[in-house]
Amino acid sequence: MWKKLKPYVISVLIALGVGGLSALLTSGNMNIYDKIISPPLSPPGILFPIVWTVLYTLMGISSALVYAKGKEEDIDTSSALGIYLIQLAVNFFWSIIFFNLQAYLFAFIWIILLWILIITMIKRFYEISPLAAYLQIPYLLWVTFAAYLNLAIYILNR
């Protein structure tokens, strides 16, 4: 049983660890969200850690599904998992750019890069495991919404 669960546990812990480290590194500047002019539809700040915890968990499960499928069927998953790791790194740095550097325009450009990587990852995951791809749709939707918030914050706070 542990042998089957191990990739899932490790993958979820990696994703949550990346998100947790990013949150830790930006925690001193999260209060900026309460001080800036926010656009319409801005959710309360308390919602962000809840949503991101769910999304990182889905990312971990999704990457584990791809990894497991590759092992079971002897499929090369290195390209798909490579894109996953790259987008995870880009995701990690967005918070630092937005909150710590307060470089809202650069953060918007960065989140567009993340959005493109997520779409690429979904396509690659779909070729290996459609379920893994579907699990990334909430992430894509949230990052789309975050891009709207990011751009609006840039425009409203220049």
PAVEX-527059 format. One record per atom (N, C-alpha, C, O): residue number from 1; atom name; x, y, z. Coordinates in nm, 4 decimals, padded with zeros to 6 digits. Layout:
   i at       xx       yy       zz
 NUM CA        X        Y        Z
...
This chain:
   i at       xx       yy       zz
   1  N  00.0831 -00.1199  00.0000
   1 CA  00.0000  00.0000  00.0000
   1  C  00.0878  00.1266  00.0000
   1  O  00.0630  00.2196 -00.0768
   2  N  00.1899  00.1293  00.0862
   2 CA  00.2774  00.2462  00.0928
   2  C  00.3455  00.2723 -00.0398
   2  O  00.3663  00.3874 -00.0780
   3  N  00.3806  00.1649 -00.1108
   3 CA  00.4493  00.1796 -00.2393
   3  C  00.3634  00.2580 -00.3389
   3  O  00.4154  00.3379 -00.4168
   4  N  00.2319  00.2346 -00.3361
   4 CA  00.1422  00.3070 -00.4268
   4  C  00.1168  00.4503 -00.3796
   4  O  00.1032  00.5414 -00.4612
   5  N  00.1105  00.4695 -00.2487
   5 CA  00.0817  00.6021 -00.1940
   5  C  00.2038  00.6936 -00.1902
   5  O  00.1906  00.8159 -00.1946
   6  N  00.3213  00.6346 -00.1820
   6 CA  00.4443  00.7117 -00.1639
   6  C  00.4614  00.8243 -00.2669
   6  O  00.4899  00.9372 -00.2270
   7  N  00.4449  00.7983 -00.3989
   7 CA  00.4613  00.9096 -00.4949
   7  C  00.3617  01.0236 -00.4719
   7  O  00.3940  01.1403 -00.4942
   8  N  00.2411  00.9893 -00.4274
   8 CA  00.1393  01.0909 -00.4027
   8  C  00.1744  01.1759 -00.2813
   8  O  00.1641  01.2985 -00.2846
   9  N  00.2156  01.1096 -00.1753
   9 CA  00.2536  01.1811 -00.0532
   9  C  00.3730  01.2724 -00.0810
   9  O  00.3722  01.3897 -00.0436
  10  N  00.4743  01.2188 -00.1460
  10 CA  00.5941  01.2979 -00.1764
  10  C  00.5603  01.4146 -00.2679
  10  O  00.6055  01.5267 -00.2445
  11  N  00.4816  01.3895 -00.3714
  11 CA  00.4464  01.4951 -00.4673
  11  C  00.3651  01.6063 -00.4023
  11  O  00.3882  01.7243 -00.4288
  12  N  00.2707  01.5690 -00.3180
  12 CA  00.1896  01.6700 -00.2494
  12  C  00.2768  01.7495 -00.1525
  12  O  00.2638  01.8715 -00.1429
  13  N  00.3651  01.6811 -00.0811
  13 CA  00.4536  01.7507  00.0130
  13  C  00.5485  01.8468 -00.0591
  13  O  00.5768  01.9554 -00.0086
  14  N  00.5973  01.8074 -00.1762
  14 CA  00.6841  01.8971 -00.2541
  14  C  00.6068  02.0224 -00.2943
  14  O  00.6545  02.1342 -00.2747
  15  N  00.4881  02.0037 -00.3502
  15 CA  00.4079  02.1186 -00.3948
  15  C  00.3725  02.2091 -00.2768
  15  O  00.3870  02.3311 -00.2852
  16  N  00.3260  02.1490 -00.1668
  16 CA  00.2921  02.2289 -00.0494
  16  C  00.4159  02.2958  00.0096
  16  O  00.4082  02.4074  00.0609
  17  N  00.5297  02.2275  00.0023
  17 CA  00.6543  02.2848  00.0522
  17  C  00.6959  02.4073 -00.0266
  17  O  00.7391  02.5072  00.0309
  18  N  00.6831  02.3999 -00.1585
  18 CA  00.7162  02.5154 -00.2435
  18  C  00.6233  02.6317 -00.2102
  18  O  00.6678  02.7453 -00.1939
  19  N  00.4948  02.6025 -00.2003
  19 CA  00.3984  02.7075 -00.1664
  19  C  00.4215  02.7632 -00.0273
  19  O  00.4133  02.8842 -00.0059
  20  N  00.4504  02.6750  00.0671
  20 CA  00.4756  02.7186  00.2043
  20  C  00.6003  02.8045  00.2159
  20  O  00.6008  02.9044  00.2879
  21  N  00.7059  02.7661  00.1453
  21 CA  00.8292  02.8451  00.1483
  21  C  00.8077  02.9830  00.0863
  21  O  00.8570  03.0834  00.1377
  22  N  00.7347  02.9869 -00.0227
  22 CA  00.7035  03.1143 -00.0871
  22  C  00.6224  03.2027  00.0081
  22  O  00.6490  03.3222  00.0201
  23  N  00.5248  03.1441  00.0745
  23 CA  00.4426  03.2191  00.1705
  23  C  00.5280  03.2691  00.2868
  23  O  00.5116  03.3821  00.3326
  24  N  00.6176  03.1856  00.3332
  24 CA  00.7061  03.2241  00.4433
  24  C  00.7949  03.3424  00.4034
  24  O  00.8133  03.4363  00.4808
  25  N  00.8491  03.3366  00.2825
  25 CA  00.9382  03.4431  00.2354
  25  C  00.8657  03.5750  00.2075
  25  O  00.9281  03.6810  00.2038
  26  N  00.7348  03.5676  00.1879
  26 CA  00.6586  03.6893  00.1594
  26  C  00.5704  03.7320  00.2764
  26  O  00.5037  03.8352  00.2687
  27  N  00.5691  03.6554  00.3828
  27 CA  00.4764  03.6814  00.4933
  27  C  00.4913  03.8208  00.5526
  27  O  00.3928  03.8793  00.5975
  28  N  00.6110  03.8742  00.5536
  28 CA  00.6320  04.0074  00.6076
  28  C  00.5729  04.1182  00.5225
  28  O  00.5602  04.2318  00.5682
  29  N  00.5369  04.0863  00.3997
  29 CA  00.4834  04.1875  00.3089
  29  C  00.3396  04.1605  00.2648
  29  O  00.2865  04.2330  00.1807
  30  N  00.2768  04.0584  00.3198
  30 CA  00.1394  04.0257  00.2806
  30  C  00.0410  04.1359  00.3186
  30  O -00.0649  04.1481  00.2571
  31  N  00.0754  04.2168  00.4199
  31 CA -00.0149  04.3240  00.4610
  31  C -00.0316  04.4299  00.3524
  31  O -00.1222  04.5128  00.3603
  32  N  00.0530  04.4280  00.2533
  32 CA  00.0421  04.5211  00.1405
  32  C -00.0936  04.5051  00.0722
  32  O -00.1523  04.6027  00.0256
  33  N -00.1424  04.3821  00.0669
  33 CA -00.2706  04.3545  00.0019
  33  C -00.3828  04.4368  00.0660
  33  O -00.4763  04.4784 -00.0025
  34  N -00.3737  04.4603  00.1969
  34 CA -00.4767  04.5383  00.2669
  34  C -00.4587  04.6888  00.2478
  34  O -00.5515  04.7658  00.2727
  35  N -00.3408  04.7311  00.2041
  35 CA -00.3104  04.8740  00.1939
  35  C -00.3236  04.9305  00.0526
  35  O -00.3358  05.0518  00.0352
  36  N -00.3212  04.8439 -00.0476
  36 CA -00.3282  04.8917 -00.1857
  36  C -00.4733  04.9100 -00.2285
  36  O -00.5655  04.8583 -00.1654
  37  N -00.4913  04.9839 -00.3361
  37 CA -00.6246  04.9976 -00.3943
  37  C -00.6539  04.8670 -00.4670
  37  O -00.5799  04.8265 -00.5566
  38  N -00.7621  04.8022 -00.4277
  38 CA -00.7974  04.6722 -00.4856
  38  C -00.9065  04.6868 -00.5904
  38  O -00.9936  04.7728 -00.5783
  39  N -00.9019  04.6037 -00.6924
  39 CA -01.0039  04.6104 -00.7978
  39  C -01.1341  04.5422 -00.7543
  39  O -01.1382  04.4722 -00.6531
  40  N -01.2398  04.5639 -00.8324
  40 CA -01.3646  04.4903 -00.8062
  40  C -01.3379  04.3395 -00.8110
  40  O -01.2502  04.2931 -00.8839
  41  N -01.4126  04.2667 -00.7348
  41 CA -01.4047  04.1207 -00.7238
  41  C -01.2858  04.0722 -00.6400
  41  O -01.2605  03.9519 -00.6334
  42  N -01.2134  04.1631 -00.5768
  42 CA -01.1009  04.1211 -00.4933
  42  C -01.1528  04.0429 -00.3734
  42  O -01.2350  04.0932 -00.2969
  43  N -01.1049  03.9200 -00.3571
  43 CA -01.1497  03.8416 -00.2420
  43  C -01.0774  03.8871 -00.1151
  43  O -00.9749  03.9548 -00.1225
  44  N -01.1306  03.8500 -00.0002
  44 CA -01.0600  03.8834  00.1243
  44  C -00.9274  03.8074  00.1311
  44  O -00.9165  03.6957  00.0805
  45  N -00.8288  03.8676  00.1927
  45 CA -00.6951  03.8087  00.2006
  45  C -00.6921  03.6697  00.2612
  45  O -00.6059  03.5893  00.2257
  46  N -00.7835  03.6395  00.3513
  46 CA -00.7867  03.5086  00.4184
  46  C -00.8152  03.3948  00.3203
  46  O -00.7813  03.2794  00.3467
  47  N -00.8772  03.4277  00.2079
  47 CA -00.9124  03.3253  00.1099
  47  C -00.7898  03.2690  00.0374
  47  O -00.7889  03.1522 -00.0015
  48  N -00.6877  03.3506  00.0194
  48 CA -00.5715  03.3100 -00.0603
  48  C -00.4996  03.1854 -00.0069
  48  O -00.4748  03.0934 -00.0848
  49  N -00.4653  03.1782  00.1217
  49 CA -00.3962  03.0568  00.1674
  49  C -00.4827  02.9313  00.1570
  49  O -00.4309  02.8216  00.1359
  50  N -00.6116  02.9470  00.1715
  50 CA -00.7018  02.8314  00.1595
  50  C -00.7021  02.7805  00.0154
  50  O -00.6844  02.6613 -00.0094
  51  N -00.7224  02.8720 -00.0785
  51 CA -00.7256  02.8342 -00.2199
  51  C -00.5924  02.7743 -00.2624
  51  O -00.5889  02.6711 -00.3294
  52  N -00.4813  02.8394 -00.2231
  52 CA -00.3503  02.7895 -00.2650
  52  C -00.3183  02.6528 -00.2060
  52  O -00.2524  02.5716 -00.2710
  53  N -00.3634  02.6263 -00.0850
  53 CA -00.3411  02.4934 -00.0267
  53  C -00.4119  02.3865 -00.1098
  53  O -00.3554  02.2808 -00.1376
  54  N -00.5339  02.4147 -00.1484
  54 CA -00.6082  02.3199 -00.2335
  54  C -00.5376  02.3036 -00.3680
  54  O -00.5214  02.1917 -00.4166
  55  N -00.4959  02.4147 -00.4279
  55 CA -00.4328  02.4083 -00.5599
  55  C -00.2991  02.3345 -00.5559
  55  O -00.2705  02.2541 -00.6446
  56  N -00.2169  02.3606 -00.4543
  56 CA -00.0893  02.2887 -00.4426
  56  C -00.1128  02.1397 -00.4196
  56  O -00.0371  02.0565 -00.4694
  57  N -00.2162  02.1063 -00.3451
  57 CA -00.2492  01.9651 -00.3237
  57  C -00.2889  01.9000 -00.4563
  57  O -00.2446  01.7894 -00.4872
  58  N -00.3716  01.9680 -00.5335
  58 CA -00.4104  01.9159 -00.6656
  58  C -00.2898  01.9039 -00.7581
  58  O -00.2796  01.8080 -00.8346
  59  N -00.1980  02.0012 -00.7515
  59 CA -00.0756  01.9933 -00.8324
  59  C  00.0034  01.8678 -00.7974
  59  O  00.0496  01.7951 -00.8853
  60  N  00.0177  01.8439 -00.6682
  60 CA  00.0929  01.7269 -00.6239
  60  C  00.0285  01.5971 -00.6690
  60  O  00.0966  01.5076 -00.7189
  61  N -00.1010  01.5868 -00.6518
  61 CA -00.1737  01.4663 -00.6943
  61  C -00.1591  01.4474 -00.8447
  61  O -00.1342  01.3368 -00.8927
  62  N -00.1749  01.5561 -00.9175
  62 CA -00.1665  01.5515 -01.0630
  62  C -00.0290  01.5055 -01.1103
  62  O -00.0190  01.4192 -01.1975
  63  N  00.0763  01.5623 -01.0535
  63 CA  00.2111  01.5218 -01.0944
  63  C  00.2387  01.3764 -01.0568
  63  O  00.3086  01.3056 -01.1293
  64  N  00.1844  01.3321 -00.9443
  64 CA  00.2009  01.1921 -00.9042
  64  C  00.1271  01.0982 -01.0001
  64  O  00.1759  00.9893 -01.0303
  65  N  00.0106  01.1399 -01.0476
  65 CA -00.0622  01.0593 -01.1460
  65  C  00.0207  01.0411 -01.2732
  65  O  00.0272  00.9315 -01.3289
  66  N  00.0833  01.1485 -01.3179
  66 CA  00.1675  01.1419 -01.4379
  66  C  00.2873  01.0518 -01.4127
  66  O  00.3209  00.9671 -01.4955
  67  N  00.3508  01.0703 -01.2990
  67 CA  00.4666  00.9879 -01.2629
  67  C  00.4278  00.8395 -01.2564
  67  O  00.4964  00.7542 -01.3127
  68  N  00.3179  00.8101 -01.1878
  68 CA  00.2736  00.6711 -01.1724
  68  C  00.2375  00.6076 -01.3062
  68  O  00.2710  00.4920 -01.3321
  69  N  00.1697  00.6835 -01.3900
  69 CA  00.1321  00.6324 -01.5228
  69  C  00.2573  00.6006 -01.6039
  69  O  00.2621  00.5001 -01.6748
  70  N  00.3572  00.6855 -01.5934
  70 CA  00.4834  00.6617 -01.6627
  70  C  00.5508  00.5338 -01.6154
  70  O  00.6038  00.4570 -01.6957
  71  N  00.5484  00.5117 -01.4848
  71 CA  00.6096  00.3902 -01.4291
  71  C  00.5319  00.2656 -01.4705
  71  O  00.5912  00.1642 -01.5074
  72  N  00.3988  00.2734 -01.4642
  72 CA  00.3132  00.1583 -01.4954
  72  C  00.3240  00.1170 -01.6420
  72  O  00.3309 -00.0017 -01.6736
  73  N  00.3254  00.2152 -01.7302
  73 CA  00.3180  00.1863 -01.8729
  73  C  00.4489  00.2144 -01.9463
  73  O  00.4526  00.2146 -02.0693
  74  N  00.5540  00.2377 -01.8722
  74 CA  00.6860  00.2652 -01.9291
  74  C  00.6797  00.3785 -02.0324
  74  O  00.7271  00.3663 -02.1454
  75  N  00.6187  00.4897 -01.9878
  75 CA  00.6048  00.6096 -02.0714
  75  C  00.7068  00.7118 -02.0231
  75  O  00.7290  00.7257 -01.9028
  76  N  00.7683  00.7825 -02.1155
  76 CA  00.8617  00.8886 -02.0784
  76  C  00.7815  01.0112 -02.0338
  76  O  00.7160  01.0770 -02.1146
  77  N  00.7879  01.0397 -01.9062
  77 CA  00.7145  01.1534 -01.8506
  77  C  00.8064  01.2710 -01.8181
  77  O  00.7622  01.3697 -01.7594
  78  N  00.9326  01.2611 -01.8555
  78 CA  01.0302  01.3635 -01.8151
  78  C  00.9942  01.5021 -01.8689
  78  O  01.0119  01.6014 -01.7983
  79  N  00.9448  01.5106 -01.9909
  79 CA  00.9087  01.6403 -02.0477
  79  C  00.7907  01.7021 -01.9712
  79  O  00.7940  01.8199 -01.9355
  80  N  00.6880  01.6226 -01.9470
  80 CA  00.5698  01.6720 -01.8758
  80  C  00.6053  01.7128 -01.7335
  80  O  00.5636  01.8189 -01.6871
  81  N  00.6815  01.6300 -01.6649
  81 CA  00.7187  01.6622 -01.5274
  81  C  00.8202  01.7761 -01.5226
  81  O  00.8253  01.8503 -01.4245
  82  N  00.9004  01.7905 -01.6269
  82 CA  00.9920  01.9038 -01.6357
  82  C  00.9168  02.0354 -01.6453
  82  O  00.9521  02.1325 -01.5783
  83  N  00.8133  02.0391 -01.7283
  83 CA  00.7287  02.1587 -01.7393
  83  C  00.6622  02.1861 -01.6044
  83  O  00.6530  02.3009 -01.5611
  84  N  00.6165  02.0809 -01.5394
  84 CA  00.5554  02.0958 -01.4067
  84  C  00.6524  02.1635 -01.3095
  84  O  00.6147  02.2569 -01.2388
  85  N  00.7761  02.1164 -01.3064
  85 CA  00.8749  02.1736 -01.2143
  85  C  00.9088  02.3185 -01.2496
  85  O  00.9275  02.4018 -01.1608
  86  N  00.9165  02.3480 -01.3787
  86 CA  00.9447  02.4857 -01.4211
  86  C  00.8308  02.5783 -01.3791
  86  O  00.8554  02.6867 -01.3262
  87  N  00.7058  02.5359 -01.4024
  87 CA  00.5944  02.6221 -01.3647
  87  C  00.5860  02.6365 -01.2137
  87  O  00.5447  02.7413 -01.1640
  88  N  00.6246  02.5329 -01.1398
  88 CA  00.6253  02.5414 -00.9941
  88  C  00.7275  02.6457 -00.9479
  88  O  00.7012  02.7213 -00.8544
  89  N  00.8425  02.6496 -01.0126
  89 CA  00.9449  02.7501 -00.9804
  89  C  00.8967  02.8907 -01.0162
  89  O  00.9164  02.9846 -00.9390
  90  N  00.8342  02.9053 -01.1321
  90 CA  00.7816  03.0360 -01.1732
  90  C  00.6729  03.0804 -01.0751
  90  O  00.6676  03.1971 -01.0361
  91  N  00.5880  02.9884 -01.0363
  91 CA  00.4842  03.0161 -00.9370
  91  C  00.5471  03.0655 -00.8068
  91  O  00.5009  03.1635 -00.7485
  92  N  00.6520  02.9978 -00.7617
  92 CA  00.7217  03.0328 -00.6378
  92  C  00.7680  03.1786 -00.6407
  92  O  00.7503  03.2515 -00.5431
  93  N  00.8265  03.2204 -00.7511
  93 CA  00.8839  03.3548 -00.7578
  93  C  00.7812  03.4654 -00.7781
  93  O  00.8104  03.5818 -00.7503
  94  N  00.6608  03.4316 -00.8262
  94 CA  00.5614  03.5362 -00.8475
  94  C  00.5311  03.6105 -00.7172
  94  O  00.5279  03.7335 -00.7160
  95  N  00.5091  03.5384 -00.6094
  95 CA  00.4761  03.6017 -00.4808
  95  C  00.5859  03.6966 -00.4353
  95  O  00.5587  03.8045 -00.3826
  96  N  00.7088  03.6553 -00.4561
  96 CA  00.8223  03.7384 -00.4158
  96  C  00.8263  03.8662 -00.4997
  96  O  00.8494  03.9751 -00.4471
  97  N  00.8040  03.8523 -00.6288
  97 CA  00.8035  03.9690 -00.7185
  97  C  00.6900  04.0637 -00.6819
  97  O  00.7089  04.1852 -00.6761
  98  N  00.5716  04.0073 -00.6571
  98 CA  00.4541  04.0901 -00.6289
  98  C  00.4607  04.1516 -00.4896
  98  O  00.4500  04.2735 -00.4759
  99  N  00.4779  04.0706 -00.3872
  99 CA  00.4691  04.1193 -00.2501
  99  C  00.5997  04.1824 -00.1995
  99  O  00.5970  04.2914 -00.1424
 100  N  00.7114  04.1164 -00.2194
 100 CA  00.8370  04.1682 -00.1647
 100  C  00.8924  04.2836 -00.2465
 100  O  00.9349  04.3851 -00.1913
 101  N  00.8917  04.2680 -00.3780
 101 CA  00.9469  04.3732 -00.4637
 101  C  00.8433  04.4793 -00.5005
 101  O  00.8786  04.5907 -00.5392
 102  N  00.7162  04.4441 -00.4881
 102 CA  00.6049  04.5309 -00.5266
 102  C  00.6205  04.5802 -00.6704
 102  O  00.5848  04.6933 -00.7035
 103  N  00.6742  04.4930 -00.7538
 103 CA  00.6934  04.5213 -00.8962
 103  C  00.5718  04.4672 -00.9702
 103  O  00.5779  04.3618 -01.0335
 104  N  00.4620  04.5401 -00.9617
 104 CA  00.3332  04.4902 -01.0096
 104  C  00.3293  04.4639 -01.1595
 104  O  00.2698  04.3652 -01.2029
 105  N  00.3909  04.5494 -01.2387
 105 CA  00.3923  04.5260 -01.3831
 105  C  00.4768  04.4029 -01.4168
 105  O  00.4347  04.3182 -01.4956
 106  N  00.5944  04.3932 -01.3579
 106 CA  00.6790  04.2762 -01.3820
 106  C  00.6096  04.1492 -01.3315
 106  O  00.6191  04.0438 -01.3944
 107  N  00.5402  04.1596 -01.2185
 107 CA  00.4655  04.0450 -01.1653
 107  C  00.3566  04.0025 -01.2639
 107  O  00.3309  03.8833 -01.2807
 108  N  00.2930  04.0993 -01.3287
 108 CA  00.1908  04.0656 -01.4282
 108  C  00.2529  03.9926 -01.5472
 108  O  00.1987  03.8921 -01.5933
 109  N  00.3643  04.0416 -01.5963
 109 CA  00.4337  03.9735 -01.7065
 109  C  00.4739  03.8318 -01.6623
 109  O  00.4613  03.7361 -01.7387
 110  N  00.5216  03.8201 -01.5398
 110 CA  00.5630  03.6899 -01.4838
 110  C  00.4443  03.5941 -01.4751
 110  O  00.4580  03.4753 -01.5046
 111  N  00.3276  03.6454 -01.4347
 111 CA  00.2104  03.5585 -01.4211
 111  C  00.1587  03.5147 -01.5583
 111  O  00.0994  03.4075 -01.5706
 112  N  00.1805  03.5960 -01.6603
 112 CA  00.1449  03.5540 -01.7965
 112  C  00.2350  03.4379 -01.8389
 112  O  00.1889  03.3424 -01.9014
 113  N  00.3631  03.4467 -01.8046
 113 CA  00.4541  03.3344 -01.8293
 113  C  00.4044  03.2101 -01.7557
 113  O  00.4025  03.1009 -01.8125
 114  N  00.3646  03.2260 -01.6311
 114 CA  00.3111  03.1139 -01.5539
 114  C  00.1874  03.0565 -01.6216
 114  O  00.1731  02.9346 -01.6311
 115  N  00.0991  03.1416 -01.6680
 115 CA -00.0243  03.0991 -01.7337
 115  C  00.0074  03.0142 -01.8571
 115  O -00.0548  02.9103 -01.8791
 116  N  00.1039  03.0585 -01.9369
 116 CA  00.1458  02.9836 -02.0565
 116  C  00.2039  02.8476 -02.0164
 116  O  00.1757  02.7460 -02.0800
 117  N  00.2844  02.8469 -01.9118
 117 CA  00.3421  02.7204 -01.8643
 117  C  00.2350  02.6246 -01.8124
 117  O  00.2447  02.5037 -01.8332
 118  N  00.1340  02.6774 -01.7456
 118 CA  00.0245  02.5927 -01.6956
 118  C -00.0508  02.5300 -01.8123
 118  O -00.0823  02.4110 -01.8092
 119  N -00.0797  02.6088 -01.9144
 119 CA -00.1483  02.5539 -02.0326
 119  C -00.0628  02.4459 -02.0978
 119  O -00.1137  02.3406 -02.1361
 120  N  00.0664  02.4718 -02.1102
 120 CA  00.1577  02.3726 -02.1678
 120  C  00.1594  02.2460 -02.0825
 120  O  00.1556  02.1346 -02.1348
 121  N  00.1652  02.2644 -01.9511
 121 CA  00.1647  02.1501 -01.8596
 121  C  00.0353  02.0698 -01.8734
 121  O  00.0386  01.9468 -01.8777
 122  N -00.0769  02.1380 -01.8802
 122 CA -00.2054  02.0683 -01.8951
 122  C -00.2060  01.9841 -02.0226
 122  O -00.2499  01.8691 -02.0214
 123  N -00.1577  02.0412 -02.1316
 123 CA -00.1526  01.9662 -02.2579
 123  C -00.0636  01.8428 -02.2461
 123  O -00.1010  01.7344 -02.2908
 124  N  00.0538  01.8594 -02.1861
 124 CA  00.1465  01.7463 -02.1699
 124  C  00.0880  01.6408 -02.0752
 124  O  00.0971  01.5208 -02.1012
 125  N  00.0285  01.6869 -01.9663
 125 CA -00.0323  01.5932 -01.8717
 125  C -00.1460  01.5162 -01.9386
 125  O -00.1617  01.3962 -01.9160
 126  N -00.2252  01.5851 -02.0208
 126 CA -00.3395  01.5208 -02.0860
 126  C -00.2956  01.4030 -02.1733
 126  O -00.3643  01.3010 -02.1803
 127  N -00.1825  01.4178 -02.2386
 127 CA -00.1310  01.3100 -02.3233
 127  C -00.0985  01.1851 -02.2419
 127  O -00.1018  01.0740 -02.2948
 128  N -00.0676  01.2023 -02.1149
 128 CA -00.0290  01.0901 -02.0290
 128  C -00.1444  01.0447 -01.9408
 128  O -00.1711  00.9251 -01.9284
 129  N -00.2129  01.1413 -01.8796
 129 CA -00.3240  01.1117 -01.7887
 129  C -00.4256  01.2249 -01.7958
 129  O -00.4033  01.3315 -01.7383
 130  N -00.5371  01.2033 -01.8656
 130 CA -00.6388  01.3095 -01.8728
 130  C -00.6828  01.3586 -01.7344
 130  O -00.7059  01.4781 -01.7160
 131  N -00.6946  01.2677 -01.6374
 131 CA -00.7342  01.3099 -01.5033
 131  C -00.6339  01.4091 -01.4450
 131  O -00.6729  01.5078 -01.3826
 132  N -00.5058  01.3833 -01.4653
 132 CA -00.4021  01.4758 -01.4163
 132  C -00.4195  01.6138 -01.4788
 132  O -00.4010  01.7154 -01.4117
 133  N -00.4547  01.6178 -01.6057
 133 CA -00.4776  01.7456 -01.6739
 133  C -00.6011  01.8151 -01.6173
 133  O -00.5980  01.9355 -01.5917
 134  N -00.7087  01.7411 -01.5977
 134 CA -00.8321  01.8003 -01.5469
 134  C -00.8130  01.8581 -01.4061
 134  O -00.8743  01.9590 -01.3711
 135  N -00.7293  01.7948 -01.3274
 135 CA -00.7035  01.8436 -01.1917
 135  C -00.6321  01.9795 -01.1914
 135  O -00.6284  02.0475 -01.0889
 136  N -00.5762  02.0185 -01.3052
 136 CA -00.5059  02.1469 -01.3152
 136  C -00.5963  02.2612 -01.3610
 136  O -00.5549  02.3771 -01.3591
 137  N -00.7175  02.2303 -01.4016
 137 CA -00.8080  02.3351 -01.4497
 137  C -00.8398  02.4385 -01.3408
 137  O -00.8397  02.5578 -01.3710
 138  N -00.8670  02.3987 -01.2159
 138 CA -00.8879  02.5023 -01.1132
 138  C -00.7659  02.5940 -01.0964
 138  O -00.7808  02.7137 -01.0717
 139  N -00.6482  02.5385 -01.1096
 139 CA -00.5244  02.6161 -01.1005
 139  C -00.5178  02.7182 -01.2137
 139  O -00.4866  02.8349 -01.1902
 140  N -00.5468  02.6753 -01.3352
 140 CA -00.5468  02.7664 -01.4495
 140  C -00.6495  02.8781 -01.4300
 140  O -00.6211  02.9946 -01.4578
 141  N -00.7675  02.8425 -01.3826
 141 CA -00.8716  02.9425 -01.3601
 141  C -00.8312  03.0425 -01.2518
 141  O -00.8537  03.1628 -01.2657
 142  N -00.7716  02.9920 -01.1444
 142 CA -00.7296  03.0803 -01.0354
 142  C -00.6171  03.1735 -01.0812
 142  O -00.6171  03.2917 -01.0469
 143  N -00.5226  03.1216 -01.1574
 143 CA -00.4130  03.2055 -01.2059
 143  C -00.4661  03.3087 -01.3064
 143  O -00.4143  03.4201 -01.3127
 144  N -00.5663  03.2739 -01.3832
 144 CA -00.6305  03.3707 -01.4731
 144  C -00.6920  03.4846 -01.3909
 144  O -00.6763  03.6023 -01.4235
 145  N -00.7618  03.4468 -01.2846
 145 CA -00.8211  03.5463 -01.1947
 145  C -00.7117  03.6293 -01.1262
 145  O -00.7244  03.7511 -01.1135
 146  N -00.6057  03.5631 -01.0830
 146 CA -00.4931  03.6326 -01.0188
 146  C -00.4270  03.7303 -01.1157
 146  O -00.3821  03.8372 -01.0746
 147  N -00.4207  03.6947 -01.2433
 147 CA -00.3632  03.7844 -01.3438
 147  C -00.4497  03.9102 -01.3570
 147  O -00.3981  04.0215 -01.3678
 148  N -00.5810  03.8910 -01.3559
 148 CA -00.6721  04.0065 -01.3580
 148  C -00.6457  04.0965 -01.2371
 148  O -00.6307  04.2178 -01.2515
 149  N -00.6400  04.0363 -01.1179
 149 CA -00.6146  04.1137 -00.9966
 149  C -00.4802  04.1863 -01.0051
 149  O -00.4698  04.3041 -00.9707
 150  N -00.3788  04.1150 -01.0509
 150 CA -00.2438  04.1704 -01.0617
 150  C -00.2427  04.2916 -01.1551
 150  O -00.1897  04.3968 -01.1194
 151  N -00.3005  04.2773 -01.2734
 151 CA -00.3025  04.3875 -01.3692
 151  C -00.3824  04.5059 -01.3140
 151  O -00.3395  04.6207 -01.3251
 152  N -00.4971  04.4778 -01.2554
 152 CA -00.5807  04.5851 -01.1997
 152  C -00.5080  04.6560 -01.0865
 152  O -00.5153  04.7784 -01.0761
 153  N -00.4385  04.5820 -01.0021
 153 CA -00.3619  04.6439 -00.8932
 153  C -00.2525  04.7321 -00.9502
 153  O -00.2282  04.8416 -00.8995
 154  N -00.1866  04.6857 -01.0548
 154 CA -00.0833  04.7694 -01.1198
 154  C -00.1458  04.9003 -01.1688
 154  O -00.0931  05.0084 -01.1422
 155  N -00.2568  04.8905 -01.2394
 155 CA -00.3202  05.0093 -01.2974
 155  C -00.3707  05.1048 -01.1879
 155  O -00.3537  05.2263 -01.1983
 156  N -00.4327  05.0490 -01.0831
 156 CA -00.4922  05.1314 -00.9787
 156  C -00.3900  05.1928 -00.8832
 156  O -00.4205  05.2903 -00.8145
 157  N -00.2710  05.1375 -00.8783
 157 CA -00.1733  05.1813 -00.7781
 157  C -00.0460  05.2415 -00.8373
 157  O  00.0571  05.2441 -00.7700
 158  N -00.0505  05.2891 -00.9598
 158 CA  00.0701  05.3501 -01.0192
 158  C  00.0882  05.4904 -00.9699
 158  O  00.1837  05.5576 -01.0086
